[in-house]
Amino acid sequence: MTDFAATKSLFHIPEGVIYLDGNSLGVLPKTAANRAKEMIEQEWGEMLIRGWNDAKWMEQPERVGNLVARLIGAAPGTVVMGDTLSIKVYQALASAVEMRPDRKVIVSDNGNFPTDLYMADGLIKSLDRGHVLKTPNPEDVESLINEDLAVLMLTQVDYRTGRMHDMKRLTDLAHAAGALVIWDLAHSAGAVPVDLTGCNADFAVGCTYKYLNGGPGAPAFIYVHPDHAKSARPALSGWLGHAAPFAFDPDYTPAPDVSRMRVGTPPVIQMTVLEEAMKAWDGVDMADIRKRSIELCEQFIAGVEANCPMLELASPRNPQERGSQVSFKFDQGYAVMQALIAHGVIGDFRAPDVIRFGFTPLYIDKGDVDGAVKILAEIMETRAWDKPEFHKRNAVT
């Protein structure tokens, strides 16, 4: 049984803050700053270039990849870290499209995060081979799975509403139609149980600065099914994805495993913080995370609906159909969220009218939920949100 009081003690949460935005940026693990300082001073400072060997920097993307793999149901040696999520989406999609040369249809959905769709659009234009991207409503994706489909590319948990796709069902349907499947786990990794192996997923990508608490700019990950690891051609043929980088061969030969998806020099400082943050998951059971997440979300929904009838639930009511977040709609949602933040409850806003709250059991408990509901109710009852300073738009919402 996971001890959530113990895990909460591992994180720094500012005094007077109820943090319900871990689905955008996780909080700081208490040991991360000292570990980063140690890395900078003792490894970079004293070892200098020797750190690549002596501090094992070069192996870090695979080493940390194995830590992430445990949380997403992937076998050791199938996940590698590095670059940004956008890069990893592009890599996975480019490889998958090439593996289905006679098919031209890519299906996503109109609730997918924009960067995934941007990457697909950019790749299609660069290839200029007649590919098309179709983006139906999330609930209509299944109707477009047929023999024309090359790649199904979906984010498991919708970033606005928290709606969750049935990964196993959709993967099975796509495979039966002869297509490949890419799952974006940006709002899944560390939030809900994922079983990439059991679902037989072809590719998966995700970020680590949300529920994995790697910090702003933390590197992304990519998973490649073992059956594809030796054949999927990396569209971005980076030096560190080469089978023998220090042979300095002018011709590219990809590494014989998922390491071929490495591109550039790994961000060692940031990855060191992530590696330290992953220690919080020692002894944590994802089934416990899911159970506690549902309890917290249900408590929040009940409290908000009892006290704030003007807010409309935007997330699925059935907890089995949503991830670890809850969203409500309100026509002045941006101002409401700014008022909440000013009163110590941090969530975020997604256009046009969604206020979004993430529930991270590692450091959020039932007392936090009660406190957040109370403050939100006071803001809505008194219209405290309707002040000029709360309507002024910031660059990041």
RAPEMO-V608277 format. One record per backbone hydrogen bond with DSSP energy under -0.5 kcal/mol. NH is the residue of the N-H (numbers start at 1). CO is the residue of the C=O. E is the energy in kcal/mol with one decimal. If there is no record, write none. Layout:
NH_CO_E, NH_CO_E
This chain:
4_2_-1.0, 7_3_-1.9, 8_4_-2.3, 9_5_-1.3, 10_7_-1.5, 11_8_-1.6, 12_28_-3.0, 13_11_-0.6, 17_14_-1.7, 18_344_-3.3, 19_17_-0.6, 20_18_-0.8, 20_346_-2.7, 24_21_-2.1, 25_21_-2.4, 26_209_-3.1, 28_12_-0.7, 30_10_-3.1, 32_29_-1.6, 33_29_-0.6, 35_31_-2.0, 36_32_-2.6, 37_33_-2.4, 38_34_-2.7, 39_35_-2.4, 40_36_-2.7, 41_37_-3.0, 42_38_-2.7, 43_38_-1.1, 43_39_-0.8, 44_39_-2.8, 45_40_-2.1, 47_42_-0.6, 47_43_-1.5, 48_43_-1.1, 48_44_-0.9, 50_47_-1.9, 51_48_-2.3, 52_49_-1.4, 53_50_-1.2, 54_50_-3.3, 55_51_-1.1, 56_53_-0.6, 57_51_-1.5, 58_52_-1.5, 60_57_-1.2, 62_59_-0.5, 63_59_-2.5, 64_60_-3.1, 65_61_-1.2, 66_62_-1.7, 67_63_-0.9, 68_64_-2.1, 69_65_-2.4, 70_66_-1.2, 71_67_-0.5, 71_68_-1.3, 72_68_-0.7, 72_69_-1.1, 73_70_-0.5, 74_69_-2.4, 78_75_-1.3, 80_222_-2.0, 81_61_-1.0, 82_220_-2.4, 88_84_-2.0, 89_85_-2.7, 90_86_-2.2, 91_87_-2.6, 92_88_-2.5, 93_89_-2.6, 94_90_-2.8, 95_91_-2.3, 96_92_-2.4, 97_93_-2.8, 98_94_-1.8, 99_95_-1.4, 100_96_-0.5, 100_97_-1.3, 101_98_-0.6, 103_100_-1.7, 104_148_-0.5, 105_148_-1.2, 106_104_-0.5, 106_132_-2.8, 107_151_-2.5, 108_134_-2.8, 110_136_-2.5, 112_109_-1.7, 116_113_-1.3, 117_113_-1.2, 118_114_-3.0, 119_115_-2.6, 120_116_-1.9, 121_117_-2.6, 122_118_-2.8, 123_119_-2.4, 124_120_-2.5, 125_121_-2.2, 126_122_-2.1, 127_123_-2.8, 128_124_-2.5, 132_104_-2.8, 134_106_-3.0, 134_132_-0.5, 136_108_-0.6, 140_137_-2.3, 141_138_-1.2, 143_140_-0.9, 144_141_-2.1, 145_142_-1.5, 146_144_-1.0, 149_146_-1.6, 150_105_-3.1, 151_105_-1.5, 152_180_-2.8, 153_107_-3.0, 153_151_-0.6, 154_152_-0.5, 154_182_-2.3, 156_154_-0.6, 156_184_-1.9, 158_156_-0.5, 158_163_-3.1, 159_111_-0.5, 162_158_-1.8, 164_321_-2.9, 165_156_-2.8, 167_165_-1.2, 170_166_-2.3, 171_167_-2.3, 172_168_-2.4, 173_169_-2.4, 174_170_-2.4, 175_171_-2.5, 176_172_-2.2, 177_173_-1.3, 178_175_-1.5, 179_174_-2.8, 180_150_-2.3, 182_152_-2.9, 183_203_-1.9, 184_154_-2.8, 185_183_-0.6, 185_205_-3.7, 188_185_-1.8, 189_185_-2.5, 191_188_-2.9, 192_188_-2.4, 194_71_-0.6, 196_72_-2.1, 197_73_-2.4, 199_195_-2.4, 200_196_-0.8, 200_197_-0.7, 201_196_-1.9, 202_181_-0.8, 203_181_-1.9, 204_223_-1.7, 205_183_-2.4, 206_221_-1.6, 213_210_-1.5, 214_208_-2.5, 218_215_-2.1, 220_83_-2.1, 221_206_-2.6, 222_80_-1.9, 223_204_-3.6, 224_78_-1.8, 225_202_-2.7, 228_225_-2.2, 229_225_-1.1, 231_228_-1.6, 232_228_-3.1, 234_232_-0.5, 235_233_-0.5, 237_235_-0.9, 238_236_-2.1, 240_263_-1.5, 241_238_-1.6, 242_239_-1.4, 243_253_-3.3, 245_242_-0.6, 247_244_-2.1, 248_245_-1.3, 255_241_-2.5, 258_77_-0.6, 260_257_-2.2, 261_258_-2.4, 262_259_-1.9, 268_266_-1.7, 271_267_-2.9, 272_268_-2.1, 273_269_-1.6, 274_270_-2.1, 275_271_-2.7, 276_272_-2.0, 277_273_-2.5, 278_274_-2.1, 279_276_-1.5, 280_277_-1.7, 281_278_-1.5, 282_279_-1.8, 284_281_-2.1, 286_284_-0.5, 288_285_-0.6, 289_285_-2.0, 290_286_-2.5, 291_287_-2.2, 292_288_-2.6, 293_289_-2.7, 294_290_-2.3, 295_291_-1.9, 296_292_-2.5, 297_293_-2.7, 298_294_-2.7, 299_295_-2.2, 300_296_-2.2, 301_297_-2.8, 302_298_-2.4, 303_299_-2.1, 304_300_-2.8, 305_301_-2.7, 306_302_-1.7, 307_303_-1.4, 308_304_-3.2, 311_308_-2.0, 312_329_-2.2, 313_311_-0.5, 314_327_-2.9, 315_327_-1.2, 319_317_-0.6, 321_318_-2.1, 322_319_-1.1, 323_162_-2.3, 326_357_-2.6, 328_355_-2.4, 329_312_-3.4, 330_353_-2.2, 333_330_-2.0, 336_332_-2.0, 337_333_-2.5, 338_334_-2.1, 339_335_-2.2, 340_336_-2.4, 341_337_-2.6, 342_338_-2.1, 343_339_-1.2, 343_340_-0.6, 344_341_-1.7, 345_340_-2.7, 346_18_-2.4, 346_344_-0.6, 347_345_-0.7, 348_356_-2.0, 349_397_-2.7, 350_354_-2.8, 354_350_-2.3, 355_328_-2.9, 355_353_-0.5, 356_348_-3.2, 356_354_-0.5, 357_326_-2.3, 358_20_-3.0, 359_324_-2.7, 360_358_-0.6, 361_359_-0.6, 363_360_-2.2, 364_360_-1.6, 369_365_-1.7, 370_366_-2.4, 371_367_-2.2, 372_368_-2.5, 373_369_-2.5, 374_370_-2.2, 375_371_-2.0, 376_372_-2.6, 377_373_-2.6, 378_374_-1.9, 379_375_-2.2, 380_376_-2.4, 381_377_-2.7, 382_378_-2.2, 383_379_-0.7, 384_379_-1.5, 385_379_-0.7, 386_383_-1.9, 387_385_-1.9, 390_387_-1.5, 391_387_-0.7, 391_388_-1.1, 392_388_-0.8
